[in-house]
Amino acid sequence: MNSDFFILGMPLAEKTAPSPPIVKIVEQCSIIIGESRRITERLLSRCSLVAEAKVFYLDNQSPQDRKTLLAELRNVSKTSGRACIFSDMGMPILFDPGKEILEAVRALSFNIRCLPGPTSWGTACALSGWLPPFLLVGFLSPKAEERVKELSDLTHSAGHIVLMDTPYRFQALLKDCAIVFGSQHQAFLAWEIGMPEETYLWGSLKELDQRTTEKNLKKGEFILVLRNPGVK
């Protein structure tokens, strides 16, 4: 019988308690893989872990830590055990750490299991009120010149463009989008989805710049959706 590897979707609101099914799975795992120490330890404080449980954190993981993790996964794969992975919020792997882990457990013939949760980009697409298709671009280059080039390559895309970035690059991304697509291009901003300060704004890139400045929205988790650039 093969071992089970669980991919767990976490609430988008950081302080929202994980569901009982998530807690139950984590309690049954001998290997627990979280994105960051702070959020992982917050979850584990709610759990009664098995005695042999080993916890790994993917942020700032050293090559030796990764080697140890892979070795532990190999051991569990031979014992019909359980392991799990989760991000700080939302679904892991696509825009969060974990792709290499998924490849490893597939190679080790784990049974891949999933407790699906929300995705910030999927939620933003729904909240925009715009019909598909959506082009999920995600993160662009952190370098300004390369980022502008990547945006320029999207100016004739079919579908609304879904962009993500780290909180501290929000203002730079908004300004770069205005440069490439024009300040009057229509967009939708989903800011801190599910949090007390959640904000949703529709309008031109110029209007979004003005309104986020008025609201002092400078640094936060966000999704920016650009209305279909191929439709003028």
C-alpha positions in Angstrom: 0.0 0.0 0.0 1.5 3.4 -1.0 1.9 6.3 1.3 -0.4 9.4 1.1 0.8 12.9 0.3 -1.8 15.6 1.1 -1.9 19.0 -0.6 -3.8 21.3 1.8 -5.6 24.5 0.8 -5.5 27.1 3.6 -7.8 30.0 4.3 -7.0 33.2 2.4 -7.4 35.2 5.6 -4.2 34.6 7.5 -5.8 34.7 11.0 -8.7 32.4 10.1 -8.5 29.1 11.8 -7.9 26.1 9.5 -10.8 23.8 9.1 -11.2 20.7 11.3 -10.5 18.4 8.3 -7.1 20.2 7.7 -6.2 19.8 11.4 -7.2 16.1 11.4 -4.9 15.4 8.4 -2.0 17.3 9.8 -2.3 15.3 13.1 -2.0 12.1 11.2 1.2 13.0 9.2 4.7 12.1 10.1 6.1 14.7 7.7 4.6 18.2 7.8 5.8 20.8 5.2 4.8 24.4 5.6 5.8 27.6 3.8 7.0 29.6 6.7 7.9 28.9 10.3 5.5 31.6 11.8 2.3 30.4 10.1 3.2 26.7 10.3 3.8 26.9 14.1 0.5 28.7 14.5 -1.3 25.8 12.8 0.7 23.2 14.7 -0.3 24.8 18.0 -3.8 23.6 17.3 -2.8 20.0 16.6 -2.0 16.9 18.5 0.9 15.5 16.4 2.1 12.0 16.1 5.3 11.4 18.1 7.5 10.9 15.1 6.3 14.0 13.2 9.0 16.0 11.5 8.3 19.6 10.4 10.0 21.3 7.5 9.8 25.0 6.4 10.2 25.9 2.7 11.1 29.5 3.1 14.9 30.1 3.3 15.5 26.3 3.2 19.1 25.4 2.9 20.4 22.7 0.5 21.0 20.4 3.4 17.5 20.9 4.8 16.1 20.0 1.3 18.3 16.9 1.2 17.1 15.9 4.7 13.5 16.4 3.7 13.8 14.3 0.6 15.4 11.5 2.6 12.6 11.6 5.1 10.0 11.4 2.3 11.8 8.4 0.9 11.6 6.7 4.3 7.9 7.4 4.6 7.2 6.2 1.1 8.3 2.7 2.3 6.0 2.6 5.4 2.5 3.5 4.2 2.8 6.7 6.1 1.4 10.2 5.5 2.9 13.6 4.7 1.4 16.9 3.9 2.3 20.4 2.4 0.5 23.7 2.8 1.3 27.4 2.1 0.7 30.3 4.4 -2.6 30.9 2.6 -4.5 29.6 -0.4 -3.3 26.6 -2.5 0.4 25.7 -2.4 2.7 24.9 -5.3 1.6 27.1 -8.3 2.8 30.5 -7.0 4.1 29.3 -3.7 7.0 26.9 -2.8 6.4 23.2 -3.3 6.8 22.3 -7.0 9.9 20.3 -6.4 8.3 18.5 -3.5 5.4 17.4 -5.7 7.8 16.1 -8.3 9.6 14.2 -5.6 6.6 12.5 -4.1 5.3 11.6 -7.5 8.6 9.9 -8.3 8.3 8.1 -4.9 4.8 6.8 -5.9 2.9 8.5 -3.1 -0.8 8.7 -3.5 -1.5 12.3 -4.2 -4.4 13.6 -2.2 -5.9 17.1 -2.0 -8.1 19.0 0.4 -8.8 21.9 -1.9 -9.0 25.5 -0.7 -9.4 29.0 -2.2 -7.0 30.6 -4.6 -6.5 34.4 -4.5 -6.3 34.7 -8.3 -9.4 32.6 -8.8 -11.3 34.6 -6.3 -10.2 37.9 -7.9 -11.3 36.6 -11.4 -14.8 35.9 -10.0 -15.0 39.2 -8.1 -14.0 41.2 -11.2 -17.4 40.3 -12.8 -15.7 39.8 -16.2 -16.4 36.8 -18.3 -13.5 34.4 -19.2 -11.0 33.9 -20.7 -8.5 35.0 -18.1 -4.7 34.8 -18.8 -3.1 33.8 -15.6 0.4 35.4 -15.8 1.2 35.6 -12.1 4.5 37.1 -11.1 6.6 39.2 -13.5 10.3 39.9 -13.2 11.3 42.0 -10.2 13.6 44.0 -12.5 11.8 47.1 -13.8 13.2 46.9 -17.4 12.4 43.2 -17.8 9.0 43.7 -16.2 8.1 46.4 -18.7 9.2 44.1 -21.6 7.1 41.2 -20.2 4.1 43.5 -20.0 4.7 44.8 -23.5 4.6 41.2 -24.8 1.0 40.9 -23.3 -0.5 43.9 -25.1 -2.3 41.8 -27.7 -3.3 39.0 -25.4 -6.7 37.4 -25.7 -8.3 37.4 -22.3 -8.0 39.5 -19.1 -4.5 39.5 -17.7 -4.1 38.3 -14.1 -1.0 39.7 -12.3 0.4 39.1 -8.9 3.5 40.4 -7.1 5.0 40.9 -3.7 3.3 43.6 -1.5 6.2 46.0 -1.8 6.1 46.1 -5.6 2.5 47.0 -5.9 3.0 50.7 -6.7 5.8 49.9 -9.2 3.7 47.3 -11.0 0.7 49.7 -11.2 2.8 52.4 -12.7 4.5 50.0 -15.2 1.1 48.8 -16.3 0.0 52.4 -17.0 3.1 53.0 -19.0 2.6 49.9 -21.2 -1.2 49.8 -21.5 -2.0 53.4 -21.0 -3.4 55.2 -18.0 -7.0 54.8 -19.2 -6.9 51.0 -19.5 -9.5 49.4 -17.3 -8.5 47.2 -14.5 -9.7 45.5 -11.3 -7.8 45.4 -8.0 -8.5 42.9 -5.3 -6.6 44.0 -2.1 -6.2 41.8 0.9 -8.9 39.3 0.0 -10.8 38.0 3.1 -9.0 40.3 5.5 -10.7 43.1 7.5 -9.1 45.7 5.3 -10.2 44.0 2.0 -10.8 46.5 -0.8 -12.0 46.0 -4.3 -11.6 48.7 -6.9 -12.7 49.0 -10.6 -11.6 51.7 -12.9 -8.8 52.9 -15.2 -5.2 52.4 -14.1 -5.0 56.2 -13.4 -8.1 56.0 -11.2 -6.7 53.0 -9.3 -3.5 54.9 -8.7 -5.5 57.9 -7.4 -7.8 55.8 -5.2 -5.1 53.6 -3.7 -3.2 56.7 -2.9 -6.2 58.2 -1.2 -6.8 55.0 0.8 -3.1 54.7 1.6 -2.9 51.3 0.0 0.9 51.0 -0.4 1.8 47.5 0.8 -0.5 44.5 0.9 -1.4 41.2 -0.7 -3.1 41.9 -4.0 -4.3 40.7 -7.4 -4.4 43.1 -10.3 -6.6 42.1 -13.3 -6.2 44.1 -16.6 -9.2 44.1 -18.8 -8.7 42.3 -22.1 -6.1 44.3 -23.9 -7.1 42.8 -27.2 -10.5 44.5 -27.1 -10.3 48.2 -27.6 
